[in-house]
Amino acid sequence: MSSKSLLLSKIITIVIGLFICANNVNAQKITYYKDVAPIIQNKCQSCHRPGESAPFSLLTYEDVAKRGSFIKKVTQSGYMPPWKPDNHYRLFKNDRSLTNEEKLTIAKWVDAKMPMGNISETPKTAVKTFIEGTQYSRKPDLVLQTIKPFKVIGDNKERFIVFKIPFNIGAENNVEAMEFFSSNKKVIHHANFAIHPVADDIEINQGADFLNLTEDDRTKYSQYFPFKKTMTYYGGWIPGTSYESYPNNFGWVMPKRGVILLTIHYAPVSKDEESISGINFFFKKTPIERKVEVISLGSAGVGENAIEPYFFIPADSVRKFELKITTPQDQSLLYIWPHMHYLGKIFKSYAVTPQQDTIQLVSIPSWDFRWQEIYQFKSLVKIPKGSVLTIEGTYDNTKSNPNNPSSPPRNVYSANDMKSTDEMMTMLLVFLPYKENDEQVELK
């Protein structure tokens, strides 16, 4: 080969090498649409969109880029997205925490001046899409809500309001999922609702549309007694929660006619607000082979009087309490739902079987009232009959607790109204009566 040909060959080789390197660099370059958007969509947008609790939306490149440095800071620290359970104790299906790789991707993207990339690079798989008005994966089949918006008076007082929501939907329906919704969740401390089937000979529209338990005569509640002869199911909402769904062939049956009694605890606000609230229902055509059940343990539930020691938190003290409940039958758990108020610091639950095996359920080492959830197990968790289910709660009623609603601290009890300045140690279980091999049932 001549020297000229050799030189040309070397030049071609160098050019090809540079082209390959450039392609590799481009392939490795982190962009919003290719790398960051899937993380934001899957882990952040459920709250950061219109109508939800977050203070701003993260739906577009512009939304994210203008807060890039802030997002890097709160994701690196673990403050966002909020996920309080200890993943070393128990992993949950609906874990929204970021992996180390996802945190690094966001940090590198911000440090690289947040390149946009091309929207065509967005991965087509494993990306959530959100529908206005719901956290679920599709539009609701039935929306039942209060007749008109409720005015929350801005006088810094808490109020407990019971709303009557009658319904007549013509036929029973198999429930796949349900969720509480409100046009203004920021004014709500929590909500509970019970679905009551009502016989045809009872007028479901009788009685007041709502009852103010805080300022009205509570004997007026008797007007709702005709609706409360039986109860099909009950659920609720607290800050941070999303929806309750029933995978596989599980669920419950929505009656064709009845009344929902929706109790909303409105938080103190300094200016007048309005909210309209209700329940979204999602139905499935497939039959329900196993009916889910729900039970509340602790404050305002089963075993309330068995909390040890007596549930009283003196001012300027840190107190730990424990509740032990013996499981009356073999159960298969789907979900677990812990609850405390502002003094809560640590929540932990586990079960000890008759054979002395410990089943770890949930551990929240740094409780935060603002971020709660219905924690979904990855597979059914068997709790054998005779197991001792234990709930442990630690509370900080000192002035060093920045979340303490009282300054100076005051003595705190668990009162019937469950005001935010009172306390609770509660855990709800959504479960099924156990069937053989339930432990192998993956919740999809």
TORPA-44215 format. One record per residue: residue in three letters; x, y, z of N, C-alpha, C in turn. Coordinates in steps of 0.02 Angstrom, whole numbers, plus 50000, padded with zeros to 5 digits. Layout:
% residues N
ALAXYZXYZXYZ;...
END
This chain:
% residues 444
MET500434994150000500005000050000500455006150000;SER500285011049956500675017149952500585021350015;SER501055025950026501025030250086500405034550084;LYS500195036650023499595040850017498975036850036;SER498955030550013498385026250029498365024650104;LEU498955023750133498995022250204498745028150245;LEU498935034150224498725040250259497965041050255;LEU497695039750194496975040250185496605035250228;SER496885029250233496565024050274496555026150348;LYS497115029250370497145031450440496635036950454;ILE496575041450405496095047050413495385044350418;ILE495225039550375494555036550376494425033150443;THR494935029450467494865026050531494735030850588;ILE495105036550587495025041550640494335044650637;VAL494095046250576493435049250568492895044550593;ILE492955038150574492465033150596492465032650673;GLY493075032750702493135032350774492805038250808;LEU492935044250781492635050250809491875050050803;PHE491625047350748490905046850737490585042150788;ILE490935036450800490675031550849490685034550919;CYS491225038250935491275041351001490725046551010;ALA490605050350957490085055550961489405052350972;ASN489285046750937488645043150945488575040451016;ASN489145037851043489115035151111488975040651162;VAL489295046551151489175052151196488445054251193;ASN488175054651131487475056651124487005051551156;ALA487195045051148486775039751176486785040051252;GLN487355042251282487415042451354487165048951383;LYS487055053951343486835060451366486135059851398;ILE486085062451458485455062151494485015067951471;THR484395066451450483935071651429483285070951469;TYR482885076151466482255076151503481795070651478;TYR481665070751412481165066051386481385058851390;LYS482025057551381482265050651380482345047751450;ASP482585051951497482795049251562482405051951621;VAL482265058451622481975061651681481215061251680;ALA480905062351623480175062351619479855055951647;PRO480125049951631479815043951660479835043851736;ILE480365046551766480415046751839479885051451867;ILE479835057351838479355062351861478645059651853;GLN478505056451797477835053851784477655048351834;ASN478105043951848477955038151890477965039651964;LYS478385044451985478485045452057478245052252083;CYS478085056952039477935063752062477255066352040;GLN477045064651980476455067951951475795066051984;SER475775060552021475145058852054474925064352101;CYS475405067952132475235073552175475345080352141;HIS475855080652099476035087052068475665087952002;ARG475005089252009474575090751952473945094151978;PRO473575097451935472985101151958472495096751996;GLY472225099552050471725096052090471995091652144;GLU472665090852147472965086752199473305091152251;SER473625087952300473835091652359474485095552351;ALA474895093952302475535097352294475435104652273;PRO475895109152292475805116252279475935118352207;PHE476215114052165476335115852095476335109552053;SER476245110451987476215104751941476905103351913;LEU477005096951895477625094851861477425090651800;LEU477045093851756476765090251698477175091351634;THR477555096651631477925098251570478665099151584;TYR479055099251530479765100751537479875107351572;GLU479485112451553479565119051582479415118951657;ASP478895115251677478735114651749479325111951789;VAL479655106951760480195103551796480835107551793;ALA480995110151734481635113551724481705119851767;LYS481155123551774481215129851812481305128551887;ARG481195122251908481305120451978481855115151984;GLY482275114751933482765109351930483215108951991;SER483495114452012483955114452070483595112352133;PHE482985114752141482585112952200482415105552199;ILE482225102952140482055095852134482665091552149;LYS483235093652125483855089852141483965089652216;LYS483875095352249484005095752321483535091252361;VAL482885091552347482405087652387482415080252371;THR482615078452309482665071352294483315068352320;GLN483855072152320484475069652348484415068552424;SER484045072852457483975072252530483475066852549;GLY483045064652501482525059752516481885062852541;TYR481865069652544481255072952567480685071952517;MET480855071552454480375070252401480635064652356;PRO480195060652326479485060252343479395057152412;PRO478865059252448478785056952517478615049552522;TRP479025045952557478895038852570479185037252638;LYS478755036352687478975035852757479155028852781;PRO478865023452753479035016752780479775015052770;ASP480045011052815480725008452811480715002552762;ASN481035003552704481034998352653481464992352672;HIS481884993152723482274987452747481844982852791;TYR481314985552818480864981652861480344977952819;ARG480054981352770479554978252727479504982352663;LEU479524979052605479424982352541478694982052521;PHE478444987552492477744987852473477674988852398;LYS477114986552372476984986952301476944994152276;ASN476654998552316476555005552294477105010152318;ASP477705007552327478285011552347478415017052295;ARG478415023352318478545028752272479215032152285;SER479635029052326480295031852338480735030952276;LEU481255035052272481715034752216482285029952231;THR482505026352179483105022252185483715026852183;ASN484285024352204484905028252200485055030152128;GLU484905025652082485025027052011484575032751986;GLU483945032852008483495038251988483715044952017;LYS483945044952079484195051052109484805053652070;LEU485255049152052485855051052015485675053751946;THR485185050751914484965053151848484715060351852;ILE484305061851901484055068751909484625073551923;ALA485085071651967485645076051984486085077451924;LYS486245072251885486665073151826486325077551774;TRP485665076651767485285080651719485295088051738;VAL485195089451802485205096451825485905099351816;ASP486415095551834487115098051827487295099251754;ALA486975095751708487115096551636486685102051605;LYS486385106351647485975111951624485305109751595;MET485075103951615484395101551602484215101351528;PRO484595097551488484425096951416483735093751406;MET483355096351358482675094051347482665087451310;GLY483065086851257483015080951215482415081351170;ASN482245075751141481685075451094481115071351125;ILE480505073851118479925070351147479855063251121;SER480115062151060480075055351031480505050351069;GLU480965052851112481395048451152481035045651213;THR480455048351230480105046151291479945038751287;PRO480155034751335479995027551334479235026451333;LYS479045021451296478325020051289478065015251342;THR478505012151378478285007251428478425009651498;ALA478055006851545478155008051617478085015351636;VAL477665019051600477545026051617476815026951634;LYS476675029851693475985030951713475685036751675;THR475045036251663474665041851637474125043551688;PHE473975049951695473505052051745472905055451713;ILE472335054251742471705056951717471455062051766;GLU471205067651741470965073051783470415070551830;GLY470465072251893469945070651941470035063951976;THR470565060251960470675053751992471415052051995;GLN471595047952044472275045252047472295038252016;TYR471705035552000471675028851972471855028951898;SER471875023051868472135022451800471615023951745;ARG470995025151765470475026651716469925030851748;LYS469465033151707468925037251733468455032851776;PRO468165035851827467705031951870467065030051833;ASP466785024351852466145022151824465555025451860;LEU465675027651922465145030851961465455036052006;VAL465165042052005465385047452049464805049352094;LEU464885048652158464375050652207464675056152251;GLN464345061952252464625067552288464095071552325;THR464315076052368463855080352404463465084652355;ILE462855086552376462405089952331462675096752309;LYS463005100152355463285106752338463925107852378;PRO464325112752358464935114152397464785116052469;PHE465235114252513465175115952583465635121752598;LYS465375126752633465775132552651466135131252717;VAL466795131452715467205130652775467355137652802;ILE467105139152860467175145952888467895147052913;GLY468165152652895468865154252912468945157252981;ASP468745153553033468795156053101469275151853144;ASN469695147953111470205143853144469895138753193;LYS469315136153176468995130953216468935124553175;GLU469025118853209468905112453176468165110853175;ARG467945107453123467235105453119467185098353092;PHE466695094753119466535087953096465845088153064;ILE465815086752999465195087152962465045080252932;VAL464415077852943464195071652912463745073352853;PHE463935071052793463545072152733463165065752715;LYS462535066652695462125061052671462145061152595;ILE462355055552564462375055052491461945049052471;PRO461315050152452460885044552431461065042352360;PHE460945035952344461075033552276460585027952259;ASN460415027652195460005022252168460265020952098;ILE460685015852091461045014752027460745009051987;GLY460175006252009459795001451969460014994251974;ALA460654993051987460894986151991461524985952034;GLU461654980152063462274979252100462874979452052;ASN463454981552078464054981752037464654979152077;ASN465094975552043465704972952074466234978452077;VAL466474979952136466934985652146467654983352136;GLU467994986852092468704985652078469134990452118;ALA468894996652128469275001752164468815007352185;MET469035011152234468655017052254469155022152282;GLU468945028552281469375033852309468955039752331;PHE469155042852384468875049152406469155054652363;PHE468745059652345469005065452309468705071752340;SER469045077252330468805083652352469105089052308;SER468725094452298468975100052260469475104152300;ASN469525102752366469965106752408470205102452467;LYS470675097952453470925093352505471325097052558;LYS471555102952544471985106452591471615108552654;VAL470955108752652470565110752711470305104752750;ILE470505098652729470235092652759470775089052800;HIS470615087652863471065083952906471015076452891;HIS470405073852886470295067052864469565066152845;ALA469405060652813468715059052794468595051552803;ASN467995049752827467785042752832467115042052798;PHE466995036352766466345035452735466125028152741;ALA465475027352750465165020752756464635019952704;ILE464625014252669464125012752618463585008352649;HIS462985010952652462425007352683461905005552630;PRO461754999052620461184997252578460534998952613;VAL460045001252576459405003252606458834999852569;ALA458364996952607457794993452578457344998252540;ASP456964995452493456534999552449455995003252488;ASP455795000752546455255003952583455495009652628;ILE456135011352624456405016952663456595022452615;GLU456355028452627456495034252585457215036552595;ILE457635036052543458335037852550458465045452548;ASN457965049252527458055056552524457815060152587;GLN457575056452636457345059552697457935062052738;GLY457805067152779458325069652823458735075152790;ALA459145078352832459555083952808460115081552763;ASP460335085952718460885084352673461535083652712;PHE461615087252767462205086452809462035088452881;LEU462455086352926462375087852997463045090253025;ASN463025095853059463615098753089463695095953160;LEU464145091153169464225087953234464555092453284;THR464885097753261465235102253306464775107453337;GLU464305110053299463895115553323463145114053326;ASP462915108753292462205106953295462065102653356;ASP461425101553368461205096753419461335089753393;ARG461765086053428461975079453403461405074353403;THR460875075653439460315070953438459995070853369;LYS460135075853327459865076053259460145070253217;TYR460695067353240460995061853202460525055953196;SER460025055553241459555050053239459155049753174;GLN459135055253137458775055253073459115050753022;TYR459755048953034460115044552988460065037153010;PHE459775035853068459745028953093459395024153045;PRO458855026253009458525021452964458985018752909;PHE459535022352894459995020152842460525015352868;LYS460595014852933461185011552962461055004552987;LYS460545001152960460384994452984460934989452965;THR461224990352907461794986152886462304990652851;MET462914988052846463444991852811463814987152764;THR463884989152702464234985052653464994985752659;TYR465234991852666465954993052668466085000052694;TYR466695001252717466865008152735467595009452717;GLY467735015752707468415017752688468545024852713;GLY469095027752689469255034452712469825037552674;TRP470015043452696470565047152666470915051152721;ILE471575051252718471995055552759472545058252713;PRO472855063952732473345066952687473875061952664;GLY473995061852599474505057452571474215051252538;THR473605049252556473325043152529473075044052458;SER473015038552422472795038752352472115035152346;TYR472115028852327471485025252317471555018252348;GLU470985014952352470965008052376470725003752318;SER471114998852298470924994552242470984987252262;TYR470644983052224470594975952241470804971852180;PRO471404969152181471674965552123471394958552118;ASN471634954952067471464947952056470694947252053;ASN470414942452087469684941552087469384943752153;PHE469714948652187469484951052251469044957352242;GLY468674959052294468284965252292467674964752337;TRP467194969052324466554968752360466014971452314;VAL465384970452333464824972052289464474978452313;MET464444983252267464094989552281463344988352276;PRO462954989952329462234988852325461914993452274;LYS461324991452249461004995452197460675001652225;ARG460525001652290460165007252320460405008152391;GLY460505014352411460725015452479460925022552493;VAL461325023352545461555029852567462285029252589;ILE462685034052568463365034752594463345040152647;LEU463605038652707463695043652759464435045452761;LEU464575051352738465265053852730465405058852786;THR465865057152830466055061552885466725064852868;ILE466715071452865467325075252849467525079452909;HIS468155078652928468455082752981468825088452946;TYR468525094452950468835100352919469345103352968;ALA469935104652942470475107652982470345115052993;PRO470645118053045470565125253055470865129152996;VAL470505134052971470745138352918470635145652938;SER471045150152911471015157152930470595161352883;LYS470385158552827469945162152781469415157352754;ASP468845159952734468315155752709468535151752647;GLU468355145452646468515141052590467885137152571;GLU467895134152511467365129652490467655123052468;SER467275117752477467485111252451466865107152434;ILE466915103452380466405098552363466755091752360;SER466485086852394466835080552403466385074752386;GLY466695068952376466305062952361466755056952352;ILE466465051752322466815045452312466785043452239;ASN467355041552210467375038652144467365031052150;PHE466955027752109466925020452109467125017852040;PHE467495012352041467715009151979467475001851982;PHE467104999851931466794993251932467154988451883;LYS467064981951895467334977051849466794972051831;LYS466834969451770466324964951745466444957751768;THR467054956151786467204949351809466914948251879;PRO466744942051895466434940651960466934941452017;ILE466674943152075467084943552136467044936852171;GLU467594933252172467604926652202467764926852276;ARG468104932152298468274932752369468164939952392;LYS467744940752442467554947352467468074949852517;VAL468314955952506468784958952553468404961652613;GLU468754961852669468474964552731468964969752758;VAL468714974052802469134979252832468984979652906;ILE469514980752945469434981353017469894986953042;SER469664990653091470054996053122470264993953191;LEU470914994353205471194992453270471454998653306;GLY471374998753371471645004253410471135009753423;SER471355015953423470925021653438470305021553394;ALA469715022053426469065022053392468935015453356;GLY469285010153375469195003653342469264997953392;VAL469374992053366469444986053407470064986653451;GLY469984985453515470544985453561470734992253588;GLU470314997253578470485003953601470645004053676;ASN470255000553715470365000553788470934996053810;ALA471224992353762471774987853779472454990853766;ILE472474997153742473115000553732473465001353799;GLU474104999453800474494999753862475095004453853;PRO475255008753903474835010453960474225014353937;TYR473815016853983473235020853965473455026453917;PHE473065027453864473265031953809473195039253831;PHE473705041753864473735048553889474455050953882;ILE474545056853850475215059453837475295066053875;PRO475605065853933475685071953972476105077153935;ALA475975083453951476385088853922477115087853939;ASP477545089653892478275089353901478525082253913;SER478215077553877478425070553885478455067153817;VAL478845061753815478855057053759478595050453786;ARG478085047653753477755041653779477705036353724;LYS477795030153744477715024453698477135020153722;PHE476705018053673476125014053689476125007753646;GLU475745002753668475744996253634475044993353637;LEU474844990253583474214986653580474344979653552;LYS474084974553586474154967653563473454964853552;ILE473344962153492472704959153473472834952053449;THR472464947253474472534940353451472084939253391;THR472374936753337472014935653274471524929753282;PRO470874930853270470374925653284470324920253230;GLN470614921453171470584916653116471184917553071;ASP471314912653029471834913552979471624919052931;GLN472054923952921471904929652878472454930652826;SER472244933552769472724935452717472664942952706;LEU473204946552722473194953852719473354956352648;LEU472964961352626473114964852563473464971452578;TYR473174975352624473414982052638473444983252713;ILE473854988152731473904990352800473914997952801;TRP473565000852849473465008152848473575010952918;PRO474195013152935474335015953001474075023153005;HIS473945025453067473725032353076473895034953145;MET474215040853146474325044753206474225052153187;HIS474255056653236474205063753222474895067053227;TYR474905073453247475515077453242476045075753293;LEU475845072653349476345070853400476685064253384;GLY476425060553335476715054053318477435054653294;LYS477865050153318478565050153297478775043453266;ILE478535037853295478735031253271478115026853271;PHE478005023153216477465018253212477755011653188;LYS477555006353221477814999753201477284994453215;SER477234989553170476764984053180477064977553154;TYR476914972253191477144965653172476684960553205;ALA476734954353184476334948953213476814943253234;VAL476664940253291477044934453314476584928353313;THR476764923353275476344917553266476374912953327;PRO475904908153332475934903353387476594899553389;GLN476944899053332477584895653329478164900353345;GLN477994906653365478474911853384478874914553324;ASP478604913853264478894917253206478634924353204;THR479054929153186478864936153181478734938053108;ILE478144940853096477954943253029477984950853030;GLN478474953652996478554960952995478024964052948;LEU477664968952973477124972052934477304979052910;VAL477454983652955477634990452934478034993752989;SER478534997752969478925001753015479005008652986;ILE478795013753024478865020753002479275024253056;PRO479935024653047480365027253100480335034753109;SER480075038353060480015045653065479325047753040;TRP478835047253083478145048653064478045055853042;ASP477635056852991477455063552968476715063352949;PHE476305067152986475585066952975475405068752903;ARG475805072852870475635075352803475695069952749;TRP476055064552764476175059552713475995052652740;GLN475375050652728475135044152748474905040352686;GLU474765033952694474595030052635474285023452657;ILE473905020452610473685013552618474235009252587;TYR474635006052629475215002352604475004995552578;GLN475194994152515474974988252480475524982952480;PHE475364977152506475844971652506475944969052434;LYS476544966552420476674963852353476314957152342;SER476264953252394475904946952392475484946552456;LEU474974942252455474574941352514475014939152573;VAL474884941952631475274940352691474824936452739;LYS475014930252753474614926152798474764927852870;ILE474224929052909474264929752981473884923953012;PRO474224918853038473884912853063473444914353123;LYS472934910453131472494910753190472914910053253;GLY472754914353302473124914153365473744918453366;SER473914921553309474484926053308474324932253349;VAL474834935053381474754941253419475004946953376;LEU474514950953353474684956753311474824962653357;THR475404965653348475634970953393475694977553355;ILE475444982953387475534989753362475924993553415;GLU476454996953394476855001153439476855008353413;GLY476715013053457476725020053438477095024353488;THR477535028653464477905033253507477705040353490;TYR477595044453542477335051253534477775056253570;ASP477895061953538478315067253566477885073353581;ASN477735074453645477325080053666477755085353700;THR478335086653672478785091753700478815097753652;LYS479095103153677479165109153636479685108353582;SER480105103153587480605101953535480315098553474;ASN479695096253478479355093253421479075098953378;PRO479345100253319479125105953279478405105153254;ASN478125099053256477445097853233476925098353289;ASN477155099553350476695099953407476215105853396;PRO475545104453393475075109853379474955114353439;SER475215112653498475095116653558475755119653584;SER475735126153596476315129653623476075134353679;PRO476235132853741476655127253763476275120653757;PRO476625114953762476285108453758475755107753812;ARG475225103953796474685102653844474585095153848;ASN474225093053900474055085953907473615083753848;VAL473745077953821473385075553761473095068653774;TYR472455067953753472095061553759471865059353690;SER471545053653688471195051353628470455052153641;ALA470165057653616469465059253629469025056553573;ASN468375056253585467905053353537467905056953470;ASP467985063553470467965067253408468595066653367;MET469135064553398469775063753364470005070253330;LYS469965075753368470205082053341470955081553327;SER471205085953284471915085653267472355087053327;THR472085090653377472475091953438472425086253488;ASP471975081353474471975075053512472455070353476;GLU472495064153499472945059353466472585052853452;MET472885048953407472625042453389473205037553380;MET473075031253393473525025853374473075020553342;THR473045020853276472555016853239472905013253182;MET472645007353165472875003853105472285000153075;LEU472165001453011471644997852974471974992152935;LEU471624986552933471834980752894471314979252841;VAL471514978552779471084976052726471304968852713;PHE470844964052721471054957052721470524952452692;LEU470714946252683470274940752661470334935052711;PRO469804931252722469894924852757470394920552718;TYR470854917452752471404913852720471164907752681;LYS471484906652624471404900452586472094897552574;GLU472114890952566472754887552558473144890552500;ASN473794891452512474274894152463474184901552449;ASP473814905152491473744912352481474424915952481;GLU474914913152519475564916352522475894916952453;GLN475694912752405475984912952338475594917652291;VAL475054920752316474644924952273474944931852268;GLU475194933452208475474940052196474904945052182;LEU474944950852212474424955952202474594960152142;LYS474194959552089474364962852026473924969052016;
END
